Amino acid sequence: MNIEHGTYTVCIKGNIVFLQLFGEFNEYSVIAYTKEIQKLVNELNGKPFGILVDNLRLIGGTPEAYIESNKHNEWLSTQSLVGKATVYPSMYLTNVDALMVRSKSKLNVKNFEDVNDALAWLESMNCSSESVLKDNSQSSMVA
């Protein structure tokens, strides 16, 4: 029986960890994705990194999910995190997260409405990515 609610994707490109959340989350889902993020961060061996969290398809979380998220952000505050960009579909979810995850106040966090703006902010802090979110093709250039 699967006790995790909500689905997610986690990957790293360059020195940016990408997390995408879908649906409603409970503590078991948060624990699962935070373990994956911790593994990726540990593989960076103390090098600076950024995180981009795409919450555009997030519906919400249980109180227990927010407790686990708070623990995760507490751990992030002890790492070489240069910035955490979060993207939300509404101010409501942004405000709920701010109230429930107090440990984010120890981090350099900025909220966005657009994933590309969030990525540009991380890149402005020397985080790099080979992300498919940006079109880097040369064919669009005019001579």
N, C-alpha and C positions, 0 to 999 in steps of 0.2 A: 504494500500500500504506500503510495506517495503522499507524504504529509506536507510537502512544499506547495505553497500557493503562489502563483505568479511565475512568469518565465523571464529569463534574462540572457544576455550575451555578454561575454567578457573577452576582450582581446587587448593586445598591446601592439602599437605601431610606433616605431622610434622609441621615444621615451614618454609617450602618452598612453595611459590606460583608458580604454573605452568601455563604458558600462551602459547597456541599454536595458531598460526595465519595461515589462509588459504586464498589465493587469493589476491584480490585488496581491499584496505580499503579506506573508506571515513571518515569524521569526526564523523558521527553518529555511526559507528561501534566502533571507538576508544572510544567515550564517553560511549557506552554501556559496553565495557569490562573494562574500567577504573572504572566504578561504581561498578562492581562486585569485582574487586581487592580491591578497597577501603573498601568495606564491609568486606571482608575477613581479611584485615589488621587491621581494627578497632576491629574485634573480638579477635585479639591477645592481646589486651589491653596493648600495649606498649612493648611487648616482642620482642626481636630481631628476624629478619626473613630475608630470601633470596628470590630472584625471579629468575626463569629460564624461559626465553622467547625463544621458539622454532619457529624460522622464516623460517624453511627449506622449507615450502610450501607457503611462502609469495611471492607475485608478486610485490607489491609496494603499494603506497598510494598517495592520492591527497595532494596538499599543505595544505589543511585544516586539513587533518588527521594528518600531522606532527605537526601542530600548537597545536592540542589537545594532542598529545603525549608529546609535550614539556611541556604543563601544567601539565600533569600527572607526569612526571619525576620531575618537580618542587615540586609537592606535596610529592612525594616519598622522596625528600631530607629533608623533615621535619619529617620523620618517623624514626623508629628504624631499617632501612634497613642496613644490614651488607654487602650485595653484590648483584649485579644484573648480571647474566650470560646470554648473548645473543648468539644465534646460528643462523648463516646465511649461505645460500647456496653459496654465492659469495661475493667477496670483494666489488663489485659494490654496493650491498645493504647495506653493512656495512658502506661504505663511504657516501652514501646518508643519511643514518640515522645519522651519526656523524655530517654532515653538517646541517641537518634540525632540529635536537633535541639537541640543545646546552646545555640544562639544565642537560643532562646526565653527563656533566663534573663535577657536584657537587656530583656525586655518585661514589661508588666503582664499576665500570663496567668493565667486561672483555668479549671480544668476542671469540667465539669458532666455530669450524667447526663440532663438534661432541657433541651430547646431553650428553653422558656419561662423557665426559671430563668436560663439564659445571657443571654437577651435582657433580662430584668429587671436583671441585674447591669450590663450595658452602659448601660441607661437610667439607672441610679443614678449614672452618671458623665457625665450630660448628653449621652449619645448618644441620638438620636431616630430613630424608624422608624415608617413607616406599614405595618408588617408584617401579613401575613395570619396570622401565628402567634398573634396575640392577637385575641380577640373584643372589639371596641370598640363593638358595637351597643348602642343605647339600649333596645332592646326587652326586654332581660333585666332592666331595672331595675324595681323595685316601688315604686309611689307610696305 
